[in-house]
Amino acid sequence: MYQLGQVVQQDYGRAMQNYQVAGRMGYAPALSSIAYLHANGLGHPRDLVAAYAYLLIADTFGDANAKPSVARVKAALTPDEREQGEIIAEKLSQRFIANIKNCQREIAKRNNLPFDEAAPPTSGLMVWCGT
């Protein structure tokens, strides 16, 4: 909505904020959109390392459209920048997975349902959990 200027005035900064909320819950298309904004310097300075990191996460979390973009951005980075992006992606992925698990735990608790700590998280859970 804010990225495209539909219904509201185009605002890349606001678009980034909205994508980050969804991205923290592992919503892969939002993570790809964050990467797009970083790669194109929309709303802030261009940052290919951040774009690469978010694309890696989006690919891991199931966005089929991320894979070709990962290859394109990777080709534009130095080996050190790639490594930096991979480290960032790993740290962010761990944080997003923790967010998803916490949300799932909270939903189970609210609904008096069992929660299996060992079960893998389900990314893209589009339920507001207060995170």
trRosetta pair geometry for C-beta under 8 A, 3 or more apart (Angstrom, degrees):
i j d omega theta_ij theta_ji phi_ij phi_ji
1 4 6.7 -65 -136 45 11 93
1 6 5.3 -96 -137 65 56 93
1 7 6.0 -35 -156 46 104 111
1 8 6.0 54 154 28 100 110
1 15 7.6 -176 67 -103 60 88
1 18 7.6 -17 47 79 101 174
2 5 7.4 30 -167 -74 30 41
2 8 6.0 -30 -94 83 68 124
2 10 6.7 109 178 -150 54 39
2 11 4.6 -56 -167 61 109 83
2 12 7.2 168 135 -83 100 20
2 14 4.3 -131 -152 94 160 104
2 15 3.8 -156 90 -66 105 79
2 18 6.4 141 19 10 127 136
3 10 7.3 6 167 -147 16 85
3 12 6.4 61 -115 -111 65 64
3 15 3.8 104 -60 -135 78 154
3 33 6.8 -106 -57 -168 162 120
3 37 7.3 -109 -116 -77 116 110
3 42 7.6 62 -140 133 89 145
4 10 7.0 -110 117 -107 18 96
5 8 7.0 -120 -151 87 44 56
5 9 6.2 -23 -137 -172 90 29
5 10 3.2 -40 -74 -61 106 90
5 11 7.9 118 -91 -5 73 57
8 11 7.1 -50 127 9 112 110
11 14 3.9 35 110 21 120 115
11 15 6.4 161 93 -19 63 83
11 43 7.7 72 162 -106 51 115
12 15 5.2 -50 -143 36 36 117
12 16 6.3 43 154 -24 66 100
12 37 6.0 152 -171 -138 106 116
12 42 4.3 -147 -136 149 150 89
12 43 2.8 -143 112 -55 110 110
12 44 7.7 -145 119 -5 119 70
13 16 5.7 -50 -153 31 30 113
13 17 6.8 33 149 -19 62 102
13 43 4.5 172 -59 -160 58 116
13 44 7.3 103 -94 -42 83 92
14 17 5.5 -48 -151 32 37 115
14 18 6.5 34 153 -16 66 104
15 18 5.9 -58 -152 38 32 109
15 19 6.2 29 153 -17 67 108
15 33 7.4 -111 159 156 106 122
15 37 6.8 171 101 -84 114 140
15 42 8.0 -20 65 124 134 117
15 43 6.9 -148 50 -52 100 153
16 19 5.8 -57 -144 40 30 110
16 20 6.2 34 155 -25 65 106
16 34 6.5 88 -139 -121 75 78
16 37 5.5 -157 -85 121 98 168
16 43 5.5 -166 -22 105 127 156
16 44 7.4 29 -54 -3 166 119
17 20 5.8 -56 -150 32 28 113
17 21 6.9 32 152 -22 62 99
18 21 5.9 -48 -156 26 35 112
18 22 6.9 22 153 -5 64 105
18 30 7.9 -124 123 -137 70 117
19 22 5.9 -62 -152 46 36 105
19 23 5.6 39 151 -26 70 113
19 30 4.4 169 -156 -168 73 89
19 31 7.6 160 171 -66 103 24
19 33 4.7 -136 -120 91 140 116
19 34 4.8 177 128 -62 132 85
19 37 7.4 172 36 -2 157 137
20 23 5.3 -53 -134 40 31 116
20 24 6.3 41 161 -29 64 98
20 30 7.7 -159 -46 159 15 119
20 34 6.5 96 -74 -96 68 130
21 24 6.2 -51 -157 23 25 111
21 25 7.6 7 149 -3 55 105
21 30 7.9 -94 68 -170 57 155
22 25 6.1 -69 -164 42 38 103
22 27 4.1 -52 164 47 96 140
22 30 3.6 168 95 -62 116 165
22 126 7.2 -3 -134 -115 95 91
23 26 7.5 64 -174 -65 38 13
23 27 6.2 -91 -82 54 35 82
23 30 4.4 -137 -60 113 76 112
23 31 4.7 121 -128 -76 104 71
23 34 5.7 10 -69 -23 156 141
23 54 7.5 -34 -147 -143 143 108
23 57 7.9 69 -167 112 103 137
23 96 7.1 -76 151 -109 67 128
24 95 7.7 -60 -141 127 81 99
24 96 5.9 -155 -158 -114 39 81
24 99 5.2 -105 161 166 86 175
24 131 6.2 -155 131 118 130 114
25 96 7.3 -164 -85 -160 2 89
25 99 6.1 -112 -94 124 49 121
25 100 6.1 110 -159 -88 57 79
25 103 6.5 24 -126 -15 101 164
25 123 7.6 137 141 -160 59 61
25 124 7.1 87 123 -123 91 13
25 125 5.6 -112 174 65 112 75
25 126 6.9 127 111 -94 146 43
25 127 7.9 175 -153 47 150 55
25 129 7.7 136 -103 17 119 110
25 131 7.2 135 -74 67 89 128
26 31 7.8 -17 -156 -37 33 129
26 61 5.1 -167 -172 -138 87 138
26 96 5.0 127 -71 162 80 116
26 97 7.2 73 -76 -81 128 48
26 99 7.4 177 -25 78 91 107
26 100 5.1 6 -7 -67 133 131
26 121 7.2 155 -27 125 164 123
26 123 3.1 -115 147 -148 134 91
26 124 5.5 -84 106 -35 89 46
26 125 7.0 46 55 16 110 76
27 30 4.4 53 93 13 105 117
27 31 7.0 167 88 -16 55 86
27 61 7.8 93 127 141 4 142
27 123 7.3 -178 -68 160 30 85
27 124 4.8 93 -106 -121 59 65
27 126 6.4 63 -87 -80 127 92
28 31 5.4 -55 -148 34 38 114
28 32 6.5 38 155 -18 69 101
28 57 7.9 -163 -121 125 72 73
28 58 4.7 108 -163 -153 79 70
28 59 8.0 133 -150 -42 118 15
28 61 4.1 -172 -81 101 99 104
28 62 5.0 -132 -39 67 158 73
28 63 3.5 -172 152 -42 118 98
28 66 7.0 -102 179 -27 106 134
28 123 6.8 71 -42 132 91 128
28 124 6.3 -35 -1 -74 83 110
29 32 5.5 -50 -149 36 37 113
29 33 6.4 39 151 -21 65 103
29 58 7.5 96 -78 -146 17 115
29 63 5.7 150 -71 -110 51 122
29 65 7.8 49 -110 42 78 124
30 33 5.5 -53 -150 35 35 113
30 34 6.5 41 150 -22 66 99
31 34 5.6 -46 -150 30 34 113
31 35 6.6 38 149 -19 62 102
31 54 5.1 -168 -180 -176 81 89
31 55 7.7 160 138 -86 96 26
31 57 5.2 -116 -169 96 147 105
31 58 3.8 -173 98 -76 114 91
31 61 6.4 97 18 45 152 137
31 63 6.8 -158 65 -9 103 143
31 66 7.6 -2 99 -92 103 139
32 35 5.5 -51 -152 35 35 115
32 36 6.5 41 148 -24 66 102
32 54 7.2 166 -90 137 24 101
32 55 6.7 64 -115 -110 67 67
32 58 4.3 115 -58 -148 77 162
32 63 5.0 -149 -40 149 127 164
32 65 6.1 54 -141 88 163 106
32 66 5.1 -126 -94 -83 110 95
32 69 7.1 111 -146 46 99 155
33 36 5.4 -46 -148 31 37 116
33 37 6.6 37 153 -18 65 100
34 37 5.9 -54 -153 35 32 110
34 38 6.5 30 150 -15 65 107
34 54 4.7 -132 92 -153 107 157
35 38 5.7 -58 -149 40 32 110
35 39 6.0 30 156 -21 68 110
35 50 7.6 -169 -117 125 59 70
35 51 4.4 93 -163 -155 75 66
35 52 7.6 127 -140 -35 112 15
35 53 7.9 -169 -101 67 98 55
35 54 3.8 -162 -67 89 89 115
35 55 4.5 98 -130 -54 161 81
35 58 6.5 -90 -11 -7 135 138
35 66 7.5 92 32 -131 158 98
35 69 6.8 110 123 135 139 139
35 73 7.6 -92 -179 -48 116 161
36 39 5.8 -55 -141 37 27 110
36 40 6.2 0 167 4 63 115
36 42 7.6 -6 127 27 77 130
36 51 7.5 107 -56 -134 16 107
37 40 6.5 -74 -143 50 23 93
37 42 4.6 -98 -143 65 71 101
37 43 5.8 -14 -170 33 118 117
37 44 7.5 57 150 34 103 95
38 41 7.7 23 -177 -69 28 38
38 44 7.7 -22 -108 74 59 109
38 46 7.2 95 168 -157 51 46
38 47 4.7 -63 -167 66 99 89
38 48 7.3 155 136 -85 99 22
38 50 4.3 -129 -151 95 151 108
38 51 4.0 -166 94 -66 112 81
38 54 6.6 135 17 18 141 136
39 46 6.9 10 175 -152 22 90
39 47 7.9 -76 -72 69 33 49
39 48 6.1 62 -118 -107 69 65
39 51 3.8 93 -62 -121 85 156
39 69 7.9 -103 -49 -173 165 115
39 73 6.3 -94 -108 -100 124 120
40 46 6.8 -98 138 -110 11 96
41 44 6.9 -122 -157 88 57 47
41 45 5.7 -35 -133 -172 100 29
41 46 3.3 -50 -63 -61 105 79
41 47 7.7 120 -88 -5 70 60
44 47 7.5 -17 112 -7 108 114
47 50 4.0 31 119 21 120 115
47 51 6.4 155 97 -18 65 85
48 51 5.2 -51 -142 38 38 117
48 52 6.1 44 155 -24 68 101
48 73 5.8 179 -165 -161 93 98
48 76 5.8 -106 -158 102 152 119
48 77 5.9 -170 127 -78 122 96
48 81 7.0 26 96 168 104 138
49 52 5.7 -51 -151 33 29 113
49 53 6.5 31 150 -20 62 105
49 77 6.9 111 -87 -121 67 128
49 81 5.1 -118 -89 -166 101 92
49 84 5.3 -23 -153 99 131 115
49 85 4.7 -147 -163 -72 68 93
49 88 7.0 98 151 9 96 148
50 53 5.6 -52 -148 35 34 113
50 54 6.3 27 157 -13 67 106
50 85 7.5 -141 -63 -118 16 91
50 88 7.0 -87 -109 134 56 161
51 54 6.1 -60 -148 41 28 105
51 55 6.2 27 154 -19 65 110
51 73 5.4 -146 112 -134 111 148
52 55 5.8 -58 -146 38 28 111
52 56 6.4 33 155 -23 64 103
52 70 7.2 88 -146 -140 68 65
52 73 4.7 -167 -84 127 81 127
52 74 6.3 112 -130 -76 117 62
52 77 6.1 -1 -59 -41 154 150
52 81 7.5 109 19 143 155 93
52 82 6.8 -114 167 -120 159 56
52 85 3.7 -11 94 -159 119 157
52 86 8.0 -50 132 -49 113 58
52 89 7.6 -87 122 -49 73 122
53 56 5.9 -53 -153 30 29 112
53 57 6.7 24 152 -14 63 105
53 85 4.4 -142 -57 -163 78 75
53 86 7.4 -147 -104 -62 77 18
53 88 3.9 -43 -115 94 149 114
53 89 4.2 -159 -153 -60 73 81
53 92 6.5 96 159 16 115 139
54 57 5.7 -53 -150 38 36 111
54 58 6.2 39 152 -22 68 106
54 89 7.5 -148 -51 -102 22 90
54 92 7.7 -44 -91 101 62 164
55 58 5.5 -50 -142 37 34 113
55 59 6.2 37 156 -21 65 104
55 66 5.0 165 -162 -166 75 101
55 69 5.2 -133 -133 106 136 106
55 70 4.6 178 136 -84 121 75
55 73 6.0 142 18 31 156 145
56 59 5.8 -55 -151 35 28 112
56 60 6.4 27 152 -17 63 108
56 66 8.0 -176 -64 158 12 129
56 70 6.2 102 -78 -122 58 119
56 85 6.9 136 -10 144 134 101
56 86 6.7 147 -97 -109 173 60
56 89 4.0 -12 79 -131 131 158
57 60 5.6 -57 -149 39 33 112
57 61 6.0 18 157 -8 68 112
57 89 5.3 -160 -48 -151 87 91
57 92 5.9 -62 -74 99 148 117
57 93 5.3 -164 -115 -78 100 90
57 96 7.0 99 -165 14 132 154
58 61 5.9 -64 -141 47 27 102
58 63 4.2 -31 167 34 95 133
58 66 3.9 169 104 -89 110 150
59 62 8.0 108 177 -17 24 11
59 63 6.4 -75 -81 60 35 82
59 66 4.1 -139 -66 101 74 126
59 67 5.3 107 -123 -74 117 65
59 70 5.5 -6 -44 -46 146 142
60 89 7.9 130 -3 171 136 117
60 93 6.4 -6 84 -117 155 133
61 96 7.7 -56 -77 124 138 147
61 123 4.4 -126 -151 145 102 164
61 124 6.9 143 167 -42 110 92
62 123 6.7 166 12 76 116 128
62 124 7.3 -59 56 -31 130 132
63 66 4.2 81 91 -19 106 111
64 67 6.7 -35 -170 5 44 111
65 68 7.3 -54 -172 33 48 99
65 69 7.1 36 143 -7 71 116
66 69 5.6 -75 -158 48 43 110
66 70 5.9 52 149 -35 80 101
67 70 5.6 -47 -148 23 31 116
67 71 7.0 28 157 -15 61 101
68 71 5.9 -54 -157 34 37 111
68 72 6.6 35 150 -17 68 105
69 72 5.5 -53 -146 37 39 111
69 73 6.1 29 160 -13 71 107
70 73 6.3 -62 -146 42 25 102
70 74 5.9 29 157 -24 64 114
71 74 5.7 -54 -141 36 26 115
71 75 6.5 30 158 -24 61 106
72 75 6.0 -58 -157 29 28 112
72 76 7.0 18 151 -14 61 108
73 76 5.8 -63 -157 36 38 110
73 77 6.7 33 150 -24 69 109
74 77 5.9 -64 -153 31 34 111
74 82 6.0 56 -146 -112 81 113
77 81 3.9 -134 -167 93 104 120
77 82 4.8 136 108 -57 130 77
77 85 6.8 -53 -137 -8 168 138
78 81 4.6 95 50 7 76 103
78 82 7.1 -136 93 -6 40 85
79 82 5.6 -52 -148 34 32 114
79 83 6.5 33 154 -18 65 104
80 83 5.7 -53 -150 36 32 111
80 84 6.3 34 151 -20 65 106
81 84 5.5 -51 -146 36 34 114
81 85 6.3 36 153 -20 65 105
82 85 5.7 -56 -150 37 30 112
82 86 6.3 30 153 -20 65 106
83 86 5.7 -55 -148 35 32 112
83 87 6.5 33 153 -20 65 103
84 87 5.8 -54 -151 34 31 111
84 88 6.5 30 152 -17 64 106
85 88 5.6 -54 -148 38 33 112
85 89 6.2 35 153 -22 66 106
86 89 5.5 -50 -144 35 31 114
86 90 6.4 35 155 -22 63 103
87 90 5.8 -53 -150 33 30 111
87 91 6.6 26 154 -14 64 106
88 91 5.9 -59 -150 39 31 108
88 92 6.1 24 157 -13 67 111
89 92 5.9 -59 -142 43 28 107
89 93 5.9 33 158 -25 65 109
90 93 5.8 -53 -144 34 26 114
90 94 6.6 27 156 -19 61 104
91 94 6.0 -55 -154 33 29 111
91 95 6.6 26 151 -16 63 107
92 95 5.5 -57 -150 38 36 111
92 96 6.1 33 154 -19 70 106
93 96 5.7 -55 -144 38 30 109
93 97 6.2 31 156 -20 66 106
94 97 5.8 -53 -145 36 28 111
94 98 6.5 31 153 -19 62 105
95 98 5.7 -54 -151 36 31 112
95 99 6.5 35 149 -22 64 103
96 99 5.4 -50 -150 33 35 115
96 100 6.4 36 152 -20 66 103
96 123 7.5 35 142 -122 115 106
97 100 5.7 -51 -148 35 33 112
97 101 6.3 32 154 -17 65 105
97 121 5.3 170 -155 23 75 146
97 123 7.9 -54 -99 -81 67 97
98 101 5.8 -55 -145 39 31 109
98 102 6.2 33 155 -20 65 107
99 102 5.8 -57 -148 37 28 111
99 103 6.3 28 154 -19 64 108
99 131 5.0 133 -150 161 102 161
100 103 5.7 -57 -150 36 29 112
100 104 6.3 27 154 -17 65 107
100 121 4.0 94 108 -180 125 138
100 122 6.8 -163 177 63 125 46
100 123 6.0 -67 -100 -99 156 54
100 125 5.9 126 -143 20 90 121
101 104 5.7 -55 -145 39 31 110
101 105 6.2 35 154 -22 65 106
101 117 7.9 57 -166 -141 122 61
101 121 4.9 -92 -63 -85 76 118
102 105 5.6 -53 -147 36 30 114
102 106 6.3 31 153 -19 64 106
102 129 7.0 147 111 132 85 145
102 131 6.6 113 89 -79 126 133
103 106 5.7 -55 -148 36 30 111
103 107 6.4 30 154 -18 65 105
103 125 5.9 165 107 95 136 138
103 127 6.5 146 173 78 121 99
103 129 3.6 -152 -124 -21 91 164
103 131 6.2 -80 -68 -11 102 132
104 107 5.7 -51 -145 36 32 111
104 108 6.4 34 154 -19 64 105
104 115 6.6 137 129 -139 89 113
104 121 6.4 -165 -7 -133 142 82
104 122 6.9 114 -84 31 134 93
104 125 6.7 -150 -68 -73 88 172
105 108 5.8 -56 -151 36 29 111
105 109 6.3 29 151 -20 64 107
105 115 5.0 79 -120 -166 64 164
106 109 5.6 -54 -147 36 31 113
106 110 6.3 32 156 -20 66 106
106 129 5.2 122 65 -156 143 113
106 130 7.6 -135 177 36 169 107
107 110 5.8 -53 -146 36 30 111
107 111 6.3 3 161 4 64 114
107 113 7.7 -15 122 45 73 125
107 127 6.4 50 -84 107 133 155
107 129 6.9 -77 -46 -101 90 112
108 111 6.3 -77 -147 52 25 94
108 113 4.3 -104 -149 77 74 94
108 114 6.6 -56 -170 99 127 18
108 115 3.9 151 77 -67 166 102
109 112 7.6 26 -174 -73 29 34
109 113 7.9 -78 -38 46 19 69
109 115 7.2 -25 -46 -27 73 134
116 119 4.0 75 95 -17 114 112
121 125 8.0 -94 174 -13 93 125
122 125 5.6 91 95 -58 94 105
